[in-house]
Amino acid sequence: MNTNDHSQNVTHTEQPCTMPFAHSDLEKATGRIPYNMTNDYMFRAVFQSSNKALRGLICSLLHLADSEVTSVEITNPILLGDSVDKKEFRLDIQLLLNSHTRIDLATEEDKRYHIDSWARLMKASTWEELRMTASEDEALYEAAKALYYTCSDEEIRIRCLEREEYYQDLRNYERAIEQERSDHELERLGHEQDLRNYEKAIEQQRLEHEQIIAQKDRAYQDVLAENEMLRAELERLKNT
């Protein structure tokens, strides 16, 4: 992994280091983070690169004190910088606890275990925002430092871009499928409306036709009645 070239995606400004665990290179970084930990490849790269950060995250998620954990190990590591062919790739972690440890996930607040801080760290979009959150805890800072160096690796940035492009393509595909489904639904509704309009027109024609027939029938009956009256009048005249 190349960790020496920081110039392409990270800019620097002189800032004093005030934290005992602060790292000078990270403290100088400014501007936008090329890929934060919401990128699944970057997430794996960061926590595979720093066991201390991984340990801190696991302790936060499981509400454990660091002293309760013997070891944390990623059991399916990848060669960072290599491409990932799978649509999704899972991070398998083996956690070894001290023998008398009891895990209770329902009794503590998330803030006590910095879960909210981890969430902010992973979503941070600038180095300044990242450092502000990372300053709360050494494990958070270790993750920030690992992110700084993994962002400086061109191969990892390429893989992160590939993952973003994959998910963008997936979203575009899903939108296209949804649009196609919506278009088909609109077409179906249009056909149904056309059919209803046709049936309504046919019914209207039928009613108009029946009305015309009824009018003609009344006119015919009127003619018959008038003829009958004339015949009766002629008969009367003959007999007078």
One Martini backbone bead per residue (centre of mass of N, CA, C, O) as a GRO file, in nm:
protein
  240
    1MET     BB    1   0.094   0.036   0.024
    2ASN     BB    2   0.059   0.376  -0.053
    3THR     BB    3   0.165   0.641   0.200
    4ASN     BB    4   0.327   0.900   0.058
    5ASP     BB    5   0.088   1.010  -0.130
    6HIS     BB    6  -0.100   1.321  -0.045
    7SER     BB    7  -0.148   1.540  -0.286
    8GLN     BB    8  -0.411   1.462  -0.454
    9ASN     BB    9  -0.645   1.465  -0.187
   10VAL     BB   10  -0.461   1.636   0.021
   11THR     BB   11  -0.455   1.906   0.226
   12HIS     BB   12  -0.257   2.164   0.399
   13THR     BB   13  -0.223   2.285   0.744
   14GLU     BB   14  -0.117   2.452   1.012
   15GLN     BB   15  -0.149   2.267   1.326
   16PRO     BB   16  -0.193   2.205   1.640
   17CYS     BB   17  -0.118   1.950   1.874
   18THR     BB   18  -0.336   1.845   2.159
   19MET     BB   19  -0.326   1.540   2.139
   20PRO     BB   20  -0.161   1.260   2.253
   21PHE     BB   21  -0.273   1.093   1.972
   22ALA     BB   22  -0.176   1.270   1.761
   23HIS     BB   23  -0.139   1.334   1.404
   24SER     BB   24   0.022   1.542   1.200
   25ASP     BB   25  -0.095   1.481   0.918
   26LEU     BB   26  -0.395   1.489   0.997
   27GLU     BB   27  -0.387   1.783   1.123
   28LYS     BB   28  -0.329   1.913   0.817
   29ALA     BB   29  -0.586   1.835   0.703
   30THR     BB   30  -0.802   1.948   0.433
   31GLY     BB   31  -1.115   1.927   0.335
   32ARG     BB   32  -1.221   1.687   0.143
   33ILE     BB   33  -1.314   1.362   0.146
   34PRO     BB   34  -1.298   1.136  -0.091
   35TYR     BB   35  -1.353   0.876   0.113
   36ASN     BB   36  -1.561   0.747   0.324
   37MET     BB   37  -1.713   0.502   0.545
   38THR     BB   38  -1.965   0.460   0.346
   39ASN     BB   39  -1.763   0.311   0.196
   40ASP     BB   40  -1.710  -0.023   0.188
   41TYR     BB   41  -1.411  -0.030   0.117
   42MET     BB   42  -1.312   0.180   0.323
   43PHE     BB   43  -1.412   0.041   0.571
   44ARG     BB   44  -1.234  -0.207   0.541
   45ALA     BB   45  -0.959  -0.064   0.520
   46VAL     BB   46  -0.959   0.070   0.797
   47PHE     BB   47  -1.020  -0.193   0.984
   48GLN     BB   48  -0.780  -0.355   0.861
   49SER     BB   49  -0.552  -0.139   0.938
   50SER     BB   50  -0.703  -0.103   1.238
   51ASN     BB   51  -0.741  -0.269   1.530
   52LYS     BB   52  -0.804  -0.041   1.725
   53ALA     BB   53  -1.051   0.061   1.575
   54LEU     BB   54  -1.206  -0.205   1.569
   55ARG     BB   55  -1.219  -0.242   1.875
   56GLY     BB   56  -1.373   0.021   1.933
   57LEU     BB   57  -1.624  -0.042   1.766
   58ILE     BB   58  -1.708  -0.308   1.902
   59CYS     BB   59  -1.737  -0.195   2.187
   60SER     BB   60  -1.961   0.003   2.114
   61LEU     BB   61  -2.173  -0.194   1.988
   62LEU     BB   62  -2.147  -0.401   2.260
   63HIS     BB   63  -2.093  -0.258   2.529
   64LEU     BB   64  -1.772  -0.249   2.588
   65ALA     BB   65  -1.493  -0.284   2.746
   66ASP     BB   66  -1.169  -0.312   2.667
   67SER     BB   67  -1.104  -0.520   2.906
   68GLU     BB   68  -1.314  -0.746   2.788
   69VAL     BB   69  -1.105  -0.774   2.552
   70THR     BB   70  -0.876  -0.977   2.392
   71SER     BB   71  -0.982  -1.003   2.077
   72VAL     BB   72  -0.967  -0.882   1.728
   73GLU     BB   73  -1.067  -1.045   1.411
   74ILE     BB   74  -1.019  -1.074   1.073
   75THR     BB   75  -1.110  -1.366   0.876
   76ASN     BB   76  -1.152  -1.199   0.573
   77PRO     BB   77  -0.919  -1.078   0.426
   78ILE     BB   78  -0.783  -0.840   0.207
   79LEU     BB   79  -0.618  -0.702  -0.062
   80LEU     BB   80  -0.532  -0.399  -0.064
   81GLY     BB   81  -0.633  -0.276  -0.395
   82ASP     BB   82  -0.808  -0.485  -0.474
   83SER     BB   83  -1.053  -0.613  -0.635
   84VAL     BB   84  -1.416  -0.661  -0.625
   85ASP     BB   85  -1.650  -0.890  -0.759
   86LYS     BB   86  -1.851  -0.867  -0.560
   87LYS     BB   87  -2.136  -0.711  -0.479
   88GLU     BB   88  -2.087  -0.831  -0.189
   89PHE     BB   89  -1.895  -0.779   0.119
   90ARG     BB   90  -1.797  -0.941   0.408
   91LEU     BB   91  -1.726  -0.883   0.755
   92ASP     BB   92  -1.535  -1.102   0.941
   93ILE     BB   93  -1.556  -1.147   1.303
   94GLN     BB   94  -1.344  -1.219   1.579
   95LEU     BB   95  -1.444  -1.252   1.926
   96LEU     BB   96  -1.252  -1.230   2.231
   97LEU     BB   97  -1.333  -1.296   2.557
   98ASN     BB   98  -1.338  -1.289   2.865
   99SER     BB   99  -1.444  -1.539   3.074
  100HIS     BB  100  -1.645  -1.322   3.261
  101THR     BB  101  -1.817  -1.212   3.040
  102ARG     BB  102  -2.098  -0.983   3.003
  103ILE     BB  103  -2.362  -0.922   2.772
  104ASP     BB  104  -2.546  -0.604   2.767
  105LEU     BB  105  -2.766  -0.431   2.535
  106ALA     BB  106  -3.011  -0.283   2.735
  107THR     BB  107  -2.860  -0.072   2.970
  108GLU     BB  108  -2.725   0.134   2.771
  109GLU     BB  109  -2.605   0.412   2.630
  110ASP     BB  110  -2.474   0.505   2.333
  111LYS     BB  111  -2.299   0.752   2.418
  112ARG     BB  112  -2.114   0.605   2.620
  113TYR     BB  113  -2.001   0.427   2.351
  114HIS     BB  114  -1.982   0.617   2.085
  115ILE     BB  115  -2.187   0.558   1.851
  116ASP     BB  116  -2.242   0.846   1.751
  117SER     BB  117  -1.945   0.903   1.681
  118TRP     BB  118  -1.910   0.685   1.466
  119ALA     BB  119  -2.126   0.793   1.279
  120ARG     BB  120  -1.993   1.071   1.232
  121LEU     BB  121  -1.724   0.964   1.126
  122MET     BB  122  -1.838   0.807   0.873
  123LYS     BB  123  -1.990   1.086   0.758
  124ALA     BB  124  -1.759   1.251   0.714
  125SER     BB  125  -1.652   1.509   0.463
  126THR     BB  126  -1.422   1.632   0.643
  127TRP     BB  127  -1.135   1.674   0.816
  128GLU     BB  128  -1.243   1.862   1.032
  129GLU     BB  129  -1.483   1.685   1.115
  130LEU     BB  130  -1.320   1.436   1.181
  131ARG     BB  131  -1.139   1.555   1.406
  132MET     BB  132  -1.359   1.644   1.601
  133THR     BB  133  -1.457   1.351   1.654
  134ALA     BB  134  -1.178   1.203   1.707
  135SER     BB  135  -1.108   1.366   1.981
  136GLU     BB  136  -1.292   1.182   2.184
  137ASP     BB  137  -1.108   0.926   2.085
  138GLU     BB  138  -0.863   0.700   2.015
  139ALA     BB  139  -1.014   0.507   1.824
  140LEU     BB  140  -1.122   0.724   1.642
  141TYR     BB  141  -0.843   0.829   1.558
  142GLU     BB  142  -0.741   0.570   1.430
  143ALA     BB  143  -0.953   0.572   1.207
  144ALA     BB  144  -0.876   0.846   1.088
  145LYS     BB  145  -0.584   0.771   1.021
  146ALA     BB  146  -0.653   0.534   0.834
  147LEU     BB  147  -0.813   0.704   0.635
  148TYR     BB  148  -0.586   0.891   0.547
  149TYR     BB  149  -0.402   0.662   0.424
  150THR     BB  150  -0.609   0.525   0.236
  151CYS     BB  151  -0.664   0.789   0.071
  152SER     BB  152  -0.348   0.790  -0.032
  153ASP     BB  153  -0.430   0.538  -0.196
  154GLU     BB  154  -0.484   0.481  -0.520
  155GLU     BB  155  -0.601   0.193  -0.530
  156ILE     BB  156  -0.822   0.242  -0.318
  157ARG     BB  157  -0.963   0.471  -0.467
  158ILE     BB  158  -1.041   0.301  -0.710
  159ARG     BB  159  -1.215   0.097  -0.552
  160CYS     BB  160  -1.411   0.305  -0.441
  161LEU     BB  161  -1.511   0.400  -0.715
  162GLU     BB  162  -1.620   0.127  -0.806
  163ARG     BB  163  -1.832   0.107  -0.583
  164GLU     BB  164  -1.985   0.363  -0.653
  165GLU     BB  165  -2.049   0.279  -0.944
  166TYR     BB  166  -2.202   0.027  -0.876
  167TYR     BB  167  -2.427   0.163  -0.702
  168GLN     BB  168  -2.515   0.356  -0.925
  169ASP     BB  169  -2.593   0.140  -1.129
  170LEU     BB  170  -2.799   0.007  -0.944
  171ARG     BB  171  -2.981   0.252  -0.910
  172ASN     BB  172  -3.034   0.292  -1.210
  173TYR     BB  173  -3.161   0.015  -1.254
  174GLU     BB  174  -3.388   0.043  -1.048
  175ARG     BB  175  -3.510   0.296  -1.178
  176ALA     BB  176  -3.564   0.166  -1.452
  177ILE     BB  177  -3.750  -0.054  -1.348
  178GLU     BB  178  -3.952   0.140  -1.213
  179GLN     BB  179  -4.017   0.297  -1.470
  180GLU     BB  180  -4.119   0.056  -1.631
  181ARG     BB  181  -4.340  -0.019  -1.433
  182SER     BB  182  -4.482   0.255  -1.445
  183ASP     BB  183  -4.534   0.255  -1.749
  184HIS     BB  184  -4.703  -0.005  -1.751
  185GLU     BB  185  -4.917   0.099  -1.557
  186LEU     BB  186  -5.003   0.340  -1.729
  187GLU     BB  187  -5.077   0.170  -1.975
  188ARG     BB  188  -5.290   0.000  -1.834
  189LEU     BB  189  -5.467   0.236  -1.743
  190GLY     BB  190  -5.510   0.343  -2.028
  191HIS     BB  191  -5.651   0.092  -2.138
  192GLU     BB  192  -5.880   0.091  -1.933
  193GLN     BB  193  -5.986   0.371  -2.006
  194ASP     BB  194  -6.042   0.310  -2.305
  195LEU     BB  195  -6.243   0.083  -2.246
  196ARG     BB  196  -6.442   0.254  -2.086
  197ASN     BB  197  -6.493   0.458  -2.311
  198TYR     BB  198  -6.598   0.254  -2.516
  199GLU     BB  199  -6.830   0.140  -2.345
  200LYS     BB  200  -6.965   0.414  -2.309
  201ALA     BB  201  -7.013   0.469  -2.609
  202ILE     BB  202  -7.181   0.217  -2.666
  203GLU     BB  203  -7.402   0.280  -2.459
  204GLN     BB  204  -7.482   0.551  -2.581
  205GLN     BB  205  -7.564   0.436  -2.857
  206ARG     BB  206  -7.779   0.245  -2.751
  207LEU     BB  207  -7.961   0.460  -2.622
  208GLU     BB  208  -8.003   0.626  -2.877
  209HIS     BB  209  -8.126   0.398  -3.043
  210GLU     BB  210  -8.364   0.340  -2.852
  211GLN     BB  211  -8.478   0.625  -2.867
  212ILE     BB  212  -8.537   0.625  -3.170
  213ILE     BB  213  -8.718   0.378  -3.172
  214ALA     BB  214  -8.926   0.494  -2.973
  215GLN     BB  215  -9.004   0.736  -3.146
  216LYS     BB  216  -9.096   0.574  -3.395
  217ASP     BB  217  -9.309   0.408  -3.247
  218ARG     BB  218  -9.486   0.649  -3.163
  219ALA     BB  219  -9.533   0.754  -3.446
  220TYR     BB  220  -9.670   0.497  -3.553
  221GLN     BB  221  -9.898   0.492  -3.344
  222ASP     BB  222 -10.014   0.763  -3.429
  223VAL     BB  223 -10.083   0.684  -3.718
  224LEU     BB  224 -10.272   0.451  -3.650
  225ALA     BB  225 -10.471   0.622  -3.488
  226GLU     BB  226 -10.542   0.818  -3.718
  227ASN     BB  227 -10.647   0.603  -3.917
  228GLU     BB  228 -10.871   0.497  -3.735
  229MET     BB  229 -11.023   0.762  -3.721
  230LEU     BB  230 -11.078   0.795  -4.026
  231ARG     BB  231 -11.233   0.530  -4.065
  232ALA     BB  232 -11.457   0.596  -3.871
  233GLU     BB  233 -11.551   0.852  -4.018
  234LEU     BB  234 -11.628   0.714  -4.285
  235GLU     BB  235 -11.842   0.524  -4.169
  236ARG     BB  236 -12.023   0.744  -4.066
  237LEU     BB  237 -12.079   0.884  -4.338
  238LYS     BB  238 -12.207   0.637  -4.483
  239ASN     BB  239 -12.454   0.615  -4.259
  240THR     BB  240 -12.590   0.915  -4.329
   0.00000   0.00000   0.00000
